[in-house]
Amino acid sequence: MGKDPRAGREIAVVAFVQTEHAAEDRGLAETELLAPLITEIKERTGLGRFGFTCSGSCDYLAGTPFSFVAALDAIGAWPPISESHVEMDAAWALYEAWVKLRHGEIDTALVYGFGKASQGDLRTVLTQQLDPYHLAPLGIDQVSLAALQARAYMERSGAKEDDLRAVAARSRASGRDNPFALHLPDPEDGGYDVAPLYPHDVAPVTDGAAAIVLAAGDKARELCERPAWITGIDHRSEAHAPGVRDLTRSDAARIAGEKAGAAGVEVAELHAQFSHEELILREALGLGGDVAVNPSGGSLSANPVMAAGLIRIGEAASRIHAGTASRALGHAASGPCLQQNLVCVLSGENHG
């Protein structure tokens, strides 16, 4: 039996769009947030319909059941489309679409994610992702857990609060050059949010959405002058309970990076929602000082929940599209203390 031609099928990011993110509720429903975005990406690619559509969102965040169904009004689900959804950051929806494309049944896929964190108390909402018997009843929120991780990492590595502040300052400075990010001032002196984290060490509450189009082989070359080929993608998860893993390291990110082939990237967009997470991820992924990390400003400049990880992949792909990088990395995280990590490596050259 001959080799299945689909086995080496190459997939690329051919288009990426995102909203101008906001720190407060601007009165737009999720469908209104998405509609201009989907219109823009259809115009950019010239595609009216896609072989597959997959989204990422959170019902707890929206406060309604099956919120992704209502969002389909922005896509146009009639005549019937092939569609799926993940209750996670849309980076995992991209992974599902990538698998679908690798099967060879379709040539294009639309992936999008959206979230309005301003609608409620984000810290309370995200407490619902914790163990329902031991952690959630305590009411411990994501920032308190992150502070425990930051303290443990600082004690293990010798990092100081000034090192965390430097990460936040660079991210905010880069974000001011990004028209889609929140334009935040330089870190200011003040009280802790939860020690050792100051408010500037914590990603801001952000409303926003993003969309990516994936295409395979010749279709990718037809739709994009310089496709960002996915040369490696992998995601790994660690134990759910923070108390049974080493919070000072991210083995999940390390393994995902090794499997995806993260070595040799020029640009890395890391989904670090706290300043110390960038330092942990740099170590896990083996990123040296010659790698440009979060030139877009990263999540510390804009963090639309359920879209921020997808945006990291989109920002990395944009560097390939523009020709300013030949090899880039996009990273997404989910769960408390970097529990789940996805690494996507992109290249300007198709090695298939």
Contacts in CASP RR format, 6 or more apart in sequence:
PFRMAT RR
TARGET T0000
AUTHOR 0000-0000-0000
METHOD contacts of the structure
MODEL  1
MGKDPRAGREIAVVAFVQTEHAAEDRGLAETELLAPLITEIKERTGLGRF
GFTCSGSCDYLAGTPFSFVAALDAIGAWPPISESHVEMDAAWALYEAWVK
LRHGEIDTALVYGFGKASQGDLRTVLTQQLDPYHLAPLGIDQVSLAALQA
RAYMERSGAKEDDLRAVAARSRASGRDNPFALHLPDPEDGGYDVAPLYPH
DVAPVTDGAAAIVLAAGDKARELCERPAWITGIDHRSEAHAPGVRDLTRS
DAARIAGEKAGAAGVEVAELHAQFSHEELILREALGLGGDVAVNPSGGSL
SANPVMAAGLIRIGEAASRIHAGTASRALGHAASGPCLQQNLVCVLSGEN
HG
6 102 0 8 1.000
6 103 0 8 1.000
6 104 0 8 1.000
8 102 0 8 1.000
8 352 0 8 1.000
9 101 0 8 1.000
9 102 0 8 1.000
9 104 0 8 1.000
9 216 0 8 1.000
9 217 0 8 1.000
10 216 0 8 1.000
10 217 0 8 1.000
10 220 0 8 1.000
10 229 0 8 1.000
10 230 0 8 1.000
10 350 0 8 1.000
10 351 0 8 1.000
10 352 0 8 1.000
11 98 0 8 1.000
11 101 0 8 1.000
11 102 0 8 1.000
11 214 0 8 1.000
11 215 0 8 1.000
11 216 0 8 1.000
11 217 0 8 1.000
11 220 0 8 1.000
11 229 0 8 1.000
11 230 0 8 1.000
12 214 0 8 1.000
12 215 0 8 1.000
12 216 0 8 1.000
12 217 0 8 1.000
12 220 0 8 1.000
12 224 0 8 1.000
12 227 0 8 1.000
12 228 0 8 1.000
12 229 0 8 1.000
12 230 0 8 1.000
12 350 0 8 1.000
13 212 0 8 1.000
13 213 0 8 1.000
13 214 0 8 1.000
13 227 0 8 1.000
13 228 0 8 1.000
13 230 0 8 1.000
13 313 0 8 1.000
13 314 0 8 1.000
13 317 0 8 1.000
13 320 0 8 1.000
13 346 0 8 1.000
14 45 0 8 1.000
14 213 0 8 1.000
14 214 0 8 1.000
14 215 0 8 1.000
14 220 0 8 1.000
14 223 0 8 1.000
14 224 0 8 1.000
14 227 0 8 1.000
14 228 0 8 1.000
15 41 0 8 1.000
15 44 0 8 1.000
15 45 0 8 1.000
15 212 0 8 1.000
15 213 0 8 1.000
15 223 0 8 1.000
15 224 0 8 1.000
16 210 0 8 1.000
16 211 0 8 1.000
16 212 0 8 1.000
16 213 0 8 1.000
16 314 0 8 1.000
16 315 0 8 1.000
16 317 0 8 1.000
16 318 0 8 1.000
16 321 0 8 1.000
17 37 0 8 1.000
17 40 0 8 1.000
17 41 0 8 1.000
17 44 0 8 1.000
17 210 0 8 1.000
17 211 0 8 1.000
18 37 0 8 1.000
18 180 0 8 1.000
18 208 0 8 1.000
18 209 0 8 1.000
18 210 0 8 1.000
18 211 0 8 1.000
18 307 0 8 1.000
18 311 0 8 1.000
18 314 0 8 1.000
19 33 0 8 1.000
19 36 0 8 1.000
19 37 0 8 1.000
19 180 0 8 1.000
19 208 0 8 1.000
19 209 0 8 1.000
19 210 0 8 1.000
19 304 0 8 1.000
20 179 0 8 1.000
20 180 0 8 1.000
21 180 0 8 1.000
21 181 0 8 1.000
21 182 0 8 1.000
21 206 0 8 1.000
21 207 0 8 1.000
21 208 0 8 1.000
21 302 0 8 1.000
21 304 0 8 1.000
22 118 0 8 1.000
22 182 0 8 1.000
22 206 0 8 1.000
22 207 0 8 1.000
22 208 0 8 1.000
23 118 0 8 1.000
23 182 0 8 1.000
23 204 0 8 1.000
23 205 0 8 1.000
23 206 0 8 1.000
23 207 0 8 1.000
24 118 0 8 1.000
24 207 0 8 1.000
25 116 0 8 1.000
25 118 0 8 1.000
25 119 0 8 1.000
25 207 0 8 1.000
26 207 0 8 1.000
28 207 0 8 1.000
30 57 0 8 1.000
30 62 0 8 1.000
30 67 0 8 1.000
30 70 0 8 1.000
30 71 0 8 1.000
30 114 0 8 1.000
30 115 0 8 1.000
30 116 0 8 1.000
30 209 0 8 1.000
31 70 0 8 1.000
31 71 0 8 1.000
31 73 0 8 1.000
31 74 0 8 1.000
33 114 0 8 1.000
33 115 0 8 1.000
33 116 0 8 1.000
33 207 0 8 1.000
33 208 0 8 1.000
33 209 0 8 1.000
34 71 0 8 1.000
34 74 0 8 1.000
34 75 0 8 1.000
34 112 0 8 1.000
34 114 0 8 1.000
34 209 0 8 1.000
34 211 0 8 1.000
35 74 0 8 1.000
37 74 0 8 1.000
37 112 0 8 1.000
37 209 0 8 1.000
37 210 0 8 1.000
37 211 0 8 1.000
38 74 0 8 1.000
38 75 0 8 1.000
38 110 0 8 1.000
38 112 0 8 1.000
38 211 0 8 1.000
41 110 0 8 1.000
41 211 0 8 1.000
41 213 0 8 1.000
42 48 0 8 1.000
45 108 0 8 1.000
45 213 0 8 1.000
45 223 0 8 1.000
46 223 0 8 1.000
47 108 0 8 1.000
47 213 0 8 1.000
47 223 0 8 1.000
49 81 0 8 1.000
50 81 0 8 1.000
50 106 0 8 1.000
50 108 0 8 1.000
50 109 0 8 1.000
50 110 0 8 1.000
50 213 0 8 1.000
51 81 0 8 1.000
51 82 0 8 1.000
51 106 0 8 1.000
51 107 0 8 1.000
51 108 0 8 1.000
51 109 0 8 1.000
52 82 0 8 1.000
52 83 0 8 1.000
52 84 0 8 1.000
52 97 0 8 1.000
52 100 0 8 1.000
52 101 0 8 1.000
52 106 0 8 1.000
52 108 0 8 1.000
52 109 0 8 1.000
52 110 0 8 1.000
53 75 0 8 1.000
53 81 0 8 1.000
53 82 0 8 1.000
53 83 0 8 1.000
53 84 0 8 1.000
53 109 0 8 1.000
53 110 0 8 1.000
53 111 0 8 1.000
53 112 0 8 1.000
54 83 0 8 1.000
54 84 0 8 1.000
54 85 0 8 1.000
54 86 0 8 1.000
54 90 0 8 1.000
54 93 0 8 1.000
54 94 0 8 1.000
54 96 0 8 1.000
54 97 0 8 1.000
54 100 0 8 1.000
54 109 0 8 1.000
54 110 0 8 1.000
54 111 0 8 1.000
55 68 0 8 1.000
55 71 0 8 1.000
55 83 0 8 1.000
55 84 0 8 1.000
55 85 0 8 1.000
55 86 0 8 1.000
55 90 0 8 1.000
55 93 0 8 1.000
55 111 0 8 1.000
55 112 0 8 1.000
55 113 0 8 1.000
55 114 0 8 1.000
56 68 0 8 1.000
56 85 0 8 1.000
56 86 0 8 1.000
56 87 0 8 1.000
56 88 0 8 1.000
56 89 0 8 1.000
56 90 0 8 1.000
56 92 0 8 1.000
56 93 0 8 1.000
56 112 0 8 1.000
56 113 0 8 1.000
56 114 0 8 1.000
56 306 0 8 1.000
56 307 0 8 1.000
57 67 0 8 1.000
57 68 0 8 1.000
57 71 0 8 1.000
57 85 0 8 1.000
57 87 0 8 1.000
57 90 0 8 1.000
57 113 0 8 1.000
57 114 0 8 1.000
57 115 0 8 1.000
57 306 0 8 1.000
58 67 0 8 1.000
58 87 0 8 1.000
58 115 0 8 1.000
58 125 0 8 1.000
58 305 0 8 1.000
58 306 0 8 1.000
59 65 0 8 1.000
59 66 0 8 1.000
59 67 0 8 1.000
59 87 0 8 1.000
60 125 0 8 1.000
60 128 0 8 1.000
61 67 0 8 1.000
61 115 0 8 1.000
61 116 0 8 1.000
61 117 0 8 1.000
61 119 0 8 1.000
61 122 0 8 1.000
61 125 0 8 1.000
61 305 0 8 1.000
61 306 0 8 1.000
62 115 0 8 1.000
62 116 0 8 1.000
62 119 0 8 1.000
63 119 0 8 1.000
64 70 0 8 1.000
68 85 0 8 1.000
71 114 0 8 1.000
72 83 0 8 1.000
75 81 0 8 1.000
75 83 0 8 1.000
75 110 0 8 1.000
77 83 0 8 1.000
82 106 0 8 1.000
84 93 0 8 1.000
84 96 0 8 1.000
85 93 0 8 1.000
86 92 0 8 1.000
86 93 0 8 1.000
86 96 0 8 1.000
88 306 0 8 1.000
88 334 0 8 1.000
89 113 0 8 1.000
89 271 0 8 1.000
89 305 0 8 1.000
89 306 0 8 1.000
89 307 0 8 1.000
89 308 0 8 1.000
89 309 0 8 1.000
89 310 0 8 1.000
89 332 0 8 1.000
89 333 0 8 1.000
89 334 0 8 1.000
90 111 0 8 1.000
90 112 0 8 1.000
90 113 0 8 1.000
90 210 0 8 1.000
90 306 0 8 1.000
90 307 0 8 1.000
90 309 0 8 1.000
90 310 0 8 1.000
91 271 0 8 1.000
91 309 0 8 1.000
91 310 0 8 1.000
91 312 0 8 1.000
91 313 0 8 1.000
91 332 0 8 1.000
91 342 0 8 1.000
91 344 0 8 1.000
92 235 0 8 1.000
92 332 0 8 1.000
92 334 0 8 1.000
92 342 0 8 1.000
93 111 0 8 1.000
93 112 0 8 1.000
93 113 0 8 1.000
93 310 0 8 1.000
94 111 0 8 1.000
94 212 0 8 1.000
94 214 0 8 1.000
94 310 0 8 1.000
94 313 0 8 1.000
94 344 0 8 1.000
95 233 0 8 1.000
95 235 0 8 1.000
95 342 0 8 1.000
97 109 0 8 1.000
97 110 0 8 1.000
97 111 0 8 1.000
97 214 0 8 1.000
98 109 0 8 1.000
98 214 0 8 1.000
98 230 0 8 1.000
98 233 0 8 1.000
100 106 0 8 1.000
100 109 0 8 1.000
101 107 0 8 1.000
101 109 0 8 1.000
101 214 0 8 1.000
101 215 0 8 1.000
101 216 0 8 1.000
104 216 0 8 1.000
106 216 0 8 1.000
107 215 0 8 1.000
107 216 0 8 1.000
107 217 0 8 1.000
107 219 0 8 1.000
108 213 0 8 1.000
108 214 0 8 1.000
108 215 0 8 1.000
108 216 0 8 1.000
108 219 0 8 1.000
108 223 0 8 1.000
109 213 0 8 1.000
109 214 0 8 1.000
109 215 0 8 1.000
110 211 0 8 1.000
110 212 0 8 1.000
110 213 0 8 1.000
111 211 0 8 1.000
111 212 0 8 1.000
111 213 0 8 1.000
111 214 0 8 1.000
111 310 0 8 1.000
112 209 0 8 1.000
112 210 0 8 1.000
112 211 0 8 1.000
112 212 0 8 1.000
112 307 0 8 1.000
112 310 0 8 1.000
113 209 0 8 1.000
113 210 0 8 1.000
113 211 0 8 1.000
113 306 0 8 1.000
113 307 0 8 1.000
113 310 0 8 1.000
114 208 0 8 1.000
114 209 0 8 1.000
114 210 0 8 1.000
114 304 0 8 1.000
114 306 0 8 1.000
114 307 0 8 1.000
115 207 0 8 1.000
115 208 0 8 1.000
115 209 0 8 1.000
115 304 0 8 1.000
115 305 0 8 1.000
115 306 0 8 1.000
115 307 0 8 1.000
116 207 0 8 1.000
116 208 0 8 1.000
117 205 0 8 1.000
117 206 0 8 1.000
117 207 0 8 1.000
117 303 0 8 1.000
117 304 0 8 1.000
117 305 0 8 1.000
118 205 0 8 1.000
118 206 0 8 1.000
118 207 0 8 1.000
122 205 0 8 1.000
122 305 0 8 1.000
123 141 0 8 1.000
123 142 0 8 1.000
123 143 0 8 1.000
124 141 0 8 1.000
126 141 0 8 1.000
126 142 0 8 1.000
127 136 0 8 1.000
127 139 0 8 1.000
127 140 0 8 1.000
127 141 0 8 1.000
127 142 0 8 1.000
128 136 0 8 1.000
129 335 0 8 1.000
129 336 0 8 1.000
130 136 0 8 1.000
130 140 0 8 1.000
130 336 0 8 1.000
131 240 0 8 1.000
131 241 0 8 1.000
134 241 0 8 1.000
135 241 0 8 1.000
135 242 0 8 1.000
142 273 0 8 1.000
142 336 0 8 1.000
143 193 0 8 1.000
143 194 0 8 1.000
143 197 0 8 1.000
143 202 0 8 1.000
143 274 0 8 1.000
144 194 0 8 1.000
145 242 0 8 1.000
145 336 0 8 1.000
145 337 0 8 1.000
146 194 0 8 1.000
146 197 0 8 1.000
146 202 0 8 1.000
146 273 0 8 1.000
146 274 0 8 1.000
146 276 0 8 1.000
146 277 0 8 1.000
146 336 0 8 1.000
146 337 0 8 1.000
147 193 0 8 1.000
147 194 0 8 1.000
147 195 0 8 1.000
147 196 0 8 1.000
147 197 0 8 1.000
148 242 0 8 1.000
148 247 0 8 1.000
148 337 0 8 1.000
149 242 0 8 1.000
149 247 0 8 1.000
149 248 0 8 1.000
149 274 0 8 1.000
149 276 0 8 1.000
149 277 0 8 1.000
149 280 0 8 1.000
149 337 0 8 1.000
149 338 0 8 1.000
150 164 0 8 1.000
150 196 0 8 1.000
150 197 0 8 1.000
150 201 0 8 1.000
150 274 0 8 1.000
150 276 0 8 1.000
151 195 0 8 1.000
151 196 0 8 1.000
152 247 0 8 1.000
152 248 0 8 1.000
153 159 0 8 1.000
153 247 0 8 1.000
153 248 0 8 1.000
153 276 0 8 1.000
153 279 0 8 1.000
153 280 0 8 1.000
154 160 0 8 1.000
154 161 0 8 1.000
154 196 0 8 1.000
154 276 0 8 1.000
155 248 0 8 1.000
156 248 0 8 1.000
157 248 0 8 1.000
157 279 0 8 1.000
157 283 0 8 1.000
159 276 0 8 1.000
159 279 0 8 1.000
161 196 0 8 1.000
161 198 0 8 1.000
163 279 0 8 1.000
164 196 0 8 1.000
164 197 0 8 1.000
164 198 0 8 1.000
164 201 0 8 1.000
164 275 0 8 1.000
164 276 0 8 1.000
164 279 0 8 1.000
165 187 0 8 1.000
165 198 0 8 1.000
165 200 0 8 1.000
165 201 0 8 1.000
165 275 0 8 1.000
167 201 0 8 1.000
167 272 0 8 1.000
167 275 0 8 1.000
167 276 0 8 1.000
167 278 0 8 1.000
167 279 0 8 1.000
167 300 0 8 1.000
168 187 0 8 1.000
168 198 0 8 1.000
168 200 0 8 1.000
168 201 0 8 1.000
168 275 0 8 1.000
168 300 0 8 1.000
169 186 0 8 1.000
169 187 0 8 1.000
169 200 0 8 1.000
170 294 0 8 1.000
171 275 0 8 1.000
171 278 0 8 1.000
171 294 0 8 1.000
171 297 0 8 1.000
171 298 0 8 1.000
171 300 0 8 1.000
171 301 0 8 1.000
172 184 0 8 1.000
172 185 0 8 1.000
172 186 0 8 1.000
172 187 0 8 1.000
172 200 0 8 1.000
172 297 0 8 1.000
172 300 0 8 1.000
172 301 0 8 1.000
173 186 0 8 1.000
174 294 0 8 1.000
174 295 0 8 1.000
174 296 0 8 1.000
174 297 0 8 1.000
174 298 0 8 1.000
174 301 0 8 1.000
175 181 0 8 1.000
175 182 0 8 1.000
175 183 0 8 1.000
175 184 0 8 1.000
175 296 0 8 1.000
175 297 0 8 1.000
175 298 0 8 1.000
175 301 0 8 1.000
175 302 0 8 1.000
176 183 0 8 1.000
176 184 0 8 1.000
176 301 0 8 1.000
178 296 0 8 1.000
178 297 0 8 1.000
178 301 0 8 1.000
178 302 0 8 1.000
180 302 0 8 1.000
181 296 0 8 1.000
181 297 0 8 1.000
181 298 0 8 1.000
181 301 0 8 1.000
181 302 0 8 1.000
182 204 0 8 1.000
182 206 0 8 1.000
182 301 0 8 1.000
182 302 0 8 1.000
184 200 0 8 1.000
184 204 0 8 1.000
184 301 0 8 1.000
187 198 0 8 1.000
187 200 0 8 1.000
188 200 0 8 1.000
190 198 0 8 1.000
190 199 0 8 1.000
191 198 0 8 1.000
191 199 0 8 1.000
192 198 0 8 1.000
193 199 0 8 1.000
193 201 0 8 1.000
193 202 0 8 1.000
197 274 0 8 1.000
197 275 0 8 1.000
197 276 0 8 1.000
200 275 0 8 1.000
200 300 0 8 1.000
201 274 0 8 1.000
201 275 0 8 1.000
201 276 0 8 1.000
201 300 0 8 1.000
202 273 0 8 1.000
202 274 0 8 1.000
203 273 0 8 1.000
203 274 0 8 1.000
203 299 0 8 1.000
203 300 0 8 1.000
203 303 0 8 1.000
203 308 0 8 1.000
204 300 0 8 1.000
204 301 0 8 1.000
204 302 0 8 1.000
204 303 0 8 1.000
205 303 0 8 1.000
206 302 0 8 1.000
206 303 0 8 1.000
206 304 0 8 1.000
206 305 0 8 1.000
206 308 0 8 1.000
207 304 0 8 1.000
208 304 0 8 1.000
208 307 0 8 1.000
209 304 0 8 1.000
209 307 0 8 1.000
210 304 0 8 1.000
210 307 0 8 1.000
210 310 0 8 1.000
210 311 0 8 1.000
210 314 0 8 1.000
212 310 0 8 1.000
212 313 0 8 1.000
212 314 0 8 1.000
212 317 0 8 1.000
213 223 0 8 1.000
214 230 0 8 1.000
215 222 0 8 1.000
215 223 0 8 1.000
215 224 0 8 1.000
215 227 0 8 1.000
217 350 0 8 1.000
220 227 0 8 1.000
220 229 0 8 1.000
221 227 0 8 1.000
224 321 0 8 1.000
225 321 0 8 1.000
226 320 0 8 1.000
226 321 0 8 1.000
226 322 0 8 1.000
226 323 0 8 1.000
226 348 0 8 1.000
227 320 0 8 1.000
227 321 0 8 1.000
227 348 0 8 1.000
227 350 0 8 1.000
228 316 0 8 1.000
228 317 0 8 1.000
228 318 0 8 1.000
228 320 0 8 1.000
228 321 0 8 1.000
228 328 0 8 1.000
228 346 0 8 1.000
228 347 0 8 1.000
228 348 0 8 1.000
229 346 0 8 1.000
229 347 0 8 1.000
229 348 0 8 1.000
229 349 0 8 1.000
229 350 0 8 1.000
229 351 0 8 1.000
230 344 0 8 1.000
230 345 0 8 1.000
230 346 0 8 1.000
231 261 0 8 1.000
231 345 0 8 1.000
231 346 0 8 1.000
231 347 0 8 1.000
231 351 0 8 1.000
232 259 0 8 1.000
232 260 0 8 1.000
232 261 0 8 1.000
232 343 0 8 1.000
232 344 0 8 1.000
232 345 0 8 1.000
233 260 0 8 1.000
233 342 0 8 1.000
233 343 0 8 1.000
233 344 0 8 1.000
233 345 0 8 1.000
234 255 0 8 1.000
234 256 0 8 1.000
234 257 0 8 1.000
234 259 0 8 1.000
234 260 0 8 1.000
234 342 0 8 1.000
234 343 0 8 1.000
235 256 0 8 1.000
235 332 0 8 1.000
235 340 0 8 1.000
235 341 0 8 1.000
235 342 0 8 1.000
235 343 0 8 1.000
236 251 0 8 1.000
236 252 0 8 1.000
236 253 0 8 1.000
236 255 0 8 1.000
236 256 0 8 1.000
236 259 0 8 1.000
236 340 0 8 1.000
236 341 0 8 1.000
237 252 0 8 1.000
237 339 0 8 1.000
237 340 0 8 1.000
237 341 0 8 1.000
238 245 0 8 1.000
238 250 0 8 1.000
238 251 0 8 1.000
238 252 0 8 1.000
238 338 0 8 1.000
238 339 0 8 1.000
238 340 0 8 1.000
239 245 0 8 1.000
239 339 0 8 1.000
240 339 0 8 1.000
242 336 0 8 1.000
242 337 0 8 1.000
242 339 0 8 1.000
245 251 0 8 1.000
247 337 0 8 1.000
248 280 0 8 1.000
249 280 0 8 1.000
249 283 0 8 1.000
249 284 0 8 1.000
250 280 0 8 1.000
250 281 0 8 1.000
250 284 0 8 1.000
250 338 0 8 1.000
250 341 0 8 1.000
251 284 0 8 1.000
252 338 0 8 1.000
252 339 0 8 1.000
252 340 0 8 1.000
252 341 0 8 1.000
253 280 0 8 1.000
253 281 0 8 1.000
253 284 0 8 1.000
253 285 0 8 1.000
253 331 0 8 1.000
253 333 0 8 1.000
253 338 0 8 1.000
253 341 0 8 1.000
253 343 0 8 1.000
254 284 0 8 1.000
254 285 0 8 1.000
256 341 0 8 1.000
256 342 0 8 1.000
256 343 0 8 1.000
257 284 0 8 1.000
257 285 0 8 1.000
257 343 0 8 1.000
257 345 0 8 1.000
259 343 0 8 1.000
260 329 0 8 1.000
260 343 0 8 1.000
260 344 0 8 1.000
260 345 0 8 1.000
261 345 0 8 1.000
262 268 0 8 1.000
262 285 0 8 1.000
262 286 0 8 1.000
262 287 0 8 1.000
262 329 0 8 1.000
262 343 0 8 1.000
262 345 0 8 1.000
263 286 0 8 1.000
264 291 0 8 1.000
264 327 0 8 1.000
265 287 0 8 1.000
265 291 0 8 1.000
265 327 0 8 1.000
265 328 0 8 1.000
265 329 0 8 1.000
265 345 0 8 1.000
266 290 0 8 1.000
266 291 0 8 1.000
266 292 0 8 1.000
266 319 0 8 1.000
266 325 0 8 1.000
266 326 0 8 1.000
266 327 0 8 1.000
266 328 0 8 1.000
267 291 0 8 1.000
267 292 0 8 1.000
267 293 0 8 1.000
267 295 0 8 1.000
267 316 0 8 1.000
267 319 0 8 1.000
267 324 0 8 1.000
267 325 0 8 1.000
267 327 0 8 1.000
267 328 0 8 1.000
267 329 0 8 1.000
268 285 0 8 1.000
268 287 0 8 1.000
268 291 0 8 1.000
268 292 0 8 1.000
268 293 0 8 1.000
268 294 0 8 1.000
268 316 0 8 1.000
268 328 0 8 1.000
268 329 0 8 1.000
268 330 0 8 1.000
268 331 0 8 1.000
269 293 0 8 1.000
269 294 0 8 1.000
269 295 0 8 1.000
269 296 0 8 1.000
269 298 0 8 1.000
269 311 0 8 1.000
269 312 0 8 1.000
269 313 0 8 1.000
269 314 0 8 1.000
269 315 0 8 1.000
269 316 0 8 1.000
269 328 0 8 1.000
269 329 0 8 1.000
269 330 0 8 1.000
269 331 0 8 1.000
270 277 0 8 1.000
270 278 0 8 1.000
270 281 0 8 1.000
270 282 0 8 1.000
270 285 0 8 1.000
270 293 0 8 1.000
270 294 0 8 1.000
270 298 0 8 1.000
270 312 0 8 1.000
270 330 0 8 1.000
270 331 0 8 1.000
271 298 0 8 1.000
271 299 0 8 1.000
271 308 0 8 1.000
271 309 0 8 1.000
271 312 0 8 1.000
271 330 0 8 1.000
271 331 0 8 1.000
271 332 0 8 1.000
271 333 0 8 1.000
272 278 0 8 1.000
272 281 0 8 1.000
272 294 0 8 1.000
272 298 0 8 1.000
272 299 0 8 1.000
272 300 0 8 1.000
272 333 0 8 1.000
273 299 0 8 1.000
273 300 0 8 1.000
273 303 0 8 1.000
273 308 0 8 1.000
273 333 0 8 1.000
275 300 0 8 1.000
277 333 0 8 1.000
277 338 0 8 1.000
278 293 0 8 1.000
278 294 0 8 1.000
280 338 0 8 1.000
281 287 0 8 1.000
281 331 0 8 1.000
281 338 0 8 1.000
282 288 0 8 1.000
282 293 0 8 1.000
285 329 0 8 1.000
285 331 0 8 1.000
285 343 0 8 1.000
287 293 0 8 1.000
292 325 0 8 1.000
294 300 0 8 1.000
295 315 0 8 1.000
295 319 0 8 1.000
296 311 0 8 1.000
296 315 0 8 1.000
298 312 0 8 1.000
298 315 0 8 1.000
299 308 0 8 1.000
299 309 0 8 1.000
299 312 0 8 1.000
302 308 0 8 1.000
302 311 0 8 1.000
304 311 0 8 1.000
308 332 0 8 1.000
309 330 0 8 1.000
309 331 0 8 1.000
309 332 0 8 1.000
309 333 0 8 1.000
309 342 0 8 1.000
310 332 0 8 1.000
312 330 0 8 1.000
312 331 0 8 1.000
312 332 0 8 1.000
313 330 0 8 1.000
313 332 0 8 1.000
313 344 0 8 1.000
313 346 0 8 1.000
314 330 0 8 1.000
315 330 0 8 1.000
316 325 0 8 1.000
316 328 0 8 1.000
316 329 0 8 1.000
316 330 0 8 1.000
316 344 0 8 1.000
316 346 0 8 1.000
317 328 0 8 1.000
317 346 0 8 1.000
319 325 0 8 1.000
319 328 0 8 1.000
320 326 0 8 1.000
320 328 0 8 1.000
320 346 0 8 1.000
320 347 0 8 1.000
320 348 0 8 1.000
323 348 0 8 1.000
326 347 0 8 1.000
326 348 0 8 1.000
326 349 0 8 1.000
327 345 0 8 1.000
327 346 0 8 1.000
327 347 0 8 1.000
327 348 0 8 1.000
328 345 0 8 1.000
328 346 0 8 1.000
328 347 0 8 1.000
329 343 0 8 1.000
329 344 0 8 1.000
329 345 0 8 1.000
329 346 0 8 1.000
330 343 0 8 1.000
330 344 0 8 1.000
330 345 0 8 1.000
330 346 0 8 1.000
331 341 0 8 1.000
331 342 0 8 1.000
331 343 0 8 1.000
331 344 0 8 1.000
332 341 0 8 1.000
332 342 0 8 1.000
332 344 0 8 1.000
333 339 0 8 1.000
333 340 0 8 1.000
333 341 0 8 1.000
333 342 0 8 1.000
334 340 0 8 1.000
END
